[in-house]
Amino acid sequence: MEGWGRRFARTLKKGDVVALIGELGSGKTTLARSIAAAWGYKRGAISPTFALANEYQTKRGTIYHMDMYRLSDRELSAFPLEDYWGLGLCLIEWADRVRDRLPPSSFEVRLKIAGPQCRALTLLRPKRHRSA
């Protein structure tokens, strides 16, 4: 997971949104931590479950690491998600809870527990608009 995250991080840029989707323990925070490390964040990204959003300053720009897990439907609708678009790289755990608010250019990473020490990962790339 960590190696894949570091490789994936090389393709990401400021303004990208990465939707991290998967059950508890599937590797969402591990993946976010490896992306942040690849961008140069040295302190080790941590789960934003209770903070809702963590901000990491890196040599490549700011990473906004968010978690939608514990929010009620009312709190989800009030969370200023769209205010983050374009400010930096956005990594959103439990993004399936806000899927209808994500930009069409978002990457979706689906994680699944495949065994005690094994995870399965599916990357859905955004449908980028072609210029005419």
N, C-alpha and C positions, 0 to 999 in steps of 0.2 A: 504494500500500500504506500509506504513512504517513498520508495523508488519511483513508482508510477506518479505520485504527487509531484515530486521534484521535476520529472520530465514534463508533465502537464503544465507546471508553472512556467516553463520556458515559453509556452505558446500564448500565455495570458498577458494582457496589457491593461493599463489604466482604463477604466470604463467598462470592463468586462464584468458580468454577473455570473456567478457559478451557483446553481441550485443543488444543494447536497441533500439527497433523499434516501432514507433507509431507516430500518428499525434501530432501537436502542442497541448500542454495542457493535454496530455494523462498520464503524470506521470513519464517520463524518468528521469528528474532531481530529483524528489522526491525519486524515487527508488535508484538512485545513492547516494543521501544524506543519506538514511537509511543504505545502505551497508557500506558507509564510517564511519558512526557513530558506527555501530556494530563492525567495525574493530578498533575502538578507536579514530577516528578523532573527535575532540571536537569543532572545529571552524565552522562547518556547510558547507558542500560542496555546491558550487554554479555552475550555468550553465557555461560551458566553451565556449559558443557560439562565443564570440569575442576573447577570449584568445586562442581558439582551443584546448588547453590541459592544464588542471590543475593537479598539483601533490600534493598529500596528504600523509604526513608521519604519519603512524599509528603504534601502538604497534605490529601489525601482519605483517607489511611490507608497501611498497609504493603502493599507488593506483594512476593510471594514468587515469584521467577522460577526455575523448575527445569528441568533437562534430563536426560532418561532415556536419552540416546543411548549412552553408553559403558559402561553398567552391564551386568554379566552377569546371567543369570536369577537366580542366587543373591543378587546384590547388589540387584537390583530387588525381590525379595521381602522383603529386610531394610530397604529404604529406608523411613523413617517418614512416608510420604506423608500418611496420614490425620491425623497430628499437626498438619498445616497447615490443615485444613478449619476455616473459621470465624475464623481469626486475621486474615485480610486477603484481598486479591485474590490468587488463585493462577494463574499463567501457567505451563503445563507444556509444554515442547517435547518432541517425540517421545512424546507422550501415548498413542499407539497401543500402546506397549510396556507400559502400565499401565492400559489401558482398563477392565479388569474391576474395578479398584479405585477408579475415579472415581465421585463421587456422581452420582445420576440427574439432578440439577439442573445438571450441567456443560454449558457451551457447547462445541461442537466446531467448530473452524475448520480446514478442509482446504485446504491450499495446494498449488499445482501450477505448475511452470515451463511457461509457454505460449509463451515466446520469449526471446531474449537480454535484453530489457528489459521483459518482460511476465509477469505472474503471474496465475493464475486462483485465485479464492477461493470457497469454499462455506462458509456458516455454517449449522450445525445447532443450532437453539435447543433448550433443555431442555424436557422434558415436565414441566411444573410440576404438582404435585398440587393438585387443586381441593378446597377445603374444603366439607364437606357441610352 
